[in-house]
Amino acid sequence: MNRQIRRAQAKADKRAEEERDKKRQARRAKVAELRARRQRQRETAKQRPTDAQPVKPAQVAQLTPEERKKLPGRFSGVFMFATLFFIALQAAVPVEDKQGGQSLIGAGFFLMYGYFAVLYLSRRGLPRALPTAVVGGVTLAGVMAIMQSVQGQPIDWLMCGLGAVGVPIGAYLGRAVFNAAPRSR
């Protein structure tokens, strides 16, 4: 009886040892695969040109949907249209006593429009995102001045002037952010 118990115990011990060996081997294989993958990534990173080169819009158009999701400015379209709404709202609603601070805030919306417009257009892969955003924003500032004069309001030259200057500044900032973002290639 004792011999049978010892044999059964020896078999159980042997199976447990084999299971532990299998687990060790699997863990070692997994670690070896991770090390090999990291080494391959290091080698490809050394061979790849630096990310300082801006991404061309033609390259953006060739990205897969997963890669496109990783580009900067994911919600830039929503923010761009929101800033357009607030800019139009400032021109449409008359203000009794307009102060300089309100004009500066309005000009800040133009800067944000330039920033978000370039991010949005660059994500879409347009070849001339920066000039398109700048022309659109400067035109918007001119239209806003015309809207104020048509409504009989005094034209807010400070907001329109600083806004026309702020759009290109925001557009250049947006392009710098888009080009400086890390890419997986």
Buried (B, 14 or more C-beta within 10 A) or exposed (E): EEEEEEEEEEEEEEEEEEEEEEEEEEEEEEEEEEEEEEEEEEEEEEEEEEEEEEBEBEEBEEBEEEEBEEBBBEEBBEBBEBBBEBBBEBBEEEEEEBEEEBBEEBBBBBBBBBBBBBBBBBBBBBEEBBBBBBBBBBEBBEBBBEBBEEEEBEEBEBBBBBBBBBBBBBBBBBBEBBBEBEBEE
